[in-house]
């Protein structure tokens, strides 16, 4: 089953209608989050995810994000394979978020 993807604007529109509609799950490395981070994100680095799955609710909708959207797509597929029902990949990652929504965000 393919993982659905949304653009940063689509995610922001979804959150504007209902701030609790989705949890942003940032799977980037700690050094990446030190450079730039979206407010309200849950940060679990990709390499820690398997050991921390118990912290996540399989019924909760998640938008998974990384730098460009490649690692997050892998993690979203992994979560779906583990029974998470509502998992979405952020197309273009935080880099596209900065380009399309918030040019004040640092890019790396």
Secondary structure in CASP SS format (residue, H / E / C, confidence):
PFRMAT SS
TARGET T0000
AUTHOR 0000-0000-0000
METHOD secondary structure of the structure
MODEL  1
X C 1.00
X C 1.00
X C 1.00
X E 1.00
X E 1.00
X E 1.00
X C 1.00
X H 1.00
X H 1.00
X H 1.00
X H 1.00
X H 1.00
X H 1.00
X H 1.00
X H 1.00
X H 1.00
X H 1.00
X C 1.00
X C 1.00
X C 1.00
X C 1.00
X C 1.00
X E 1.00
X E 1.00
X E 1.00
X E 1.00
X C 1.00
X C 1.00
X C 1.00
X H 1.00
X H 1.00
X H 1.00
X H 1.00
X H 1.00
X H 1.00
X C 1.00
X C 1.00
X C 1.00
X C 1.00
X C 1.00
X C 1.00
X E 1.00
X E 1.00
X C 1.00
X C 1.00
X H 1.00
X H 1.00
X H 1.00
X H 1.00
X H 1.00
X H 1.00
X H 1.00
X H 1.00
X H 1.00
X H 1.00
X C 1.00
X C 1.00
X C 1.00
X C 1.00
X C 1.00
X C 1.00
X E 1.00
X E 1.00
X E 1.00
X E 1.00
X C 1.00
X C 1.00
X C 1.00
X C 1.00
X H 1.00
X H 1.00
X H 1.00
X H 1.00
X H 1.00
X H 1.00
X H 1.00
X H 1.00
X H 1.00
X H 1.00
X H 1.00
X H 1.00
X C 1.00
X C 1.00
X C 1.00
X C 1.00
X C 1.00
X E 1.00
X E 1.00
X E 1.00
X E 1.00
X C 1.00
X C 1.00
X H 1.00
X H 1.00
X H 1.00
X H 1.00
X H 1.00
X H 1.00
X H 1.00
X H 1.00
X C 1.00
X C 1.00
X C 1.00
X C 1.00
X C 1.00
X C 1.00
X C 1.00
X C 1.00
END
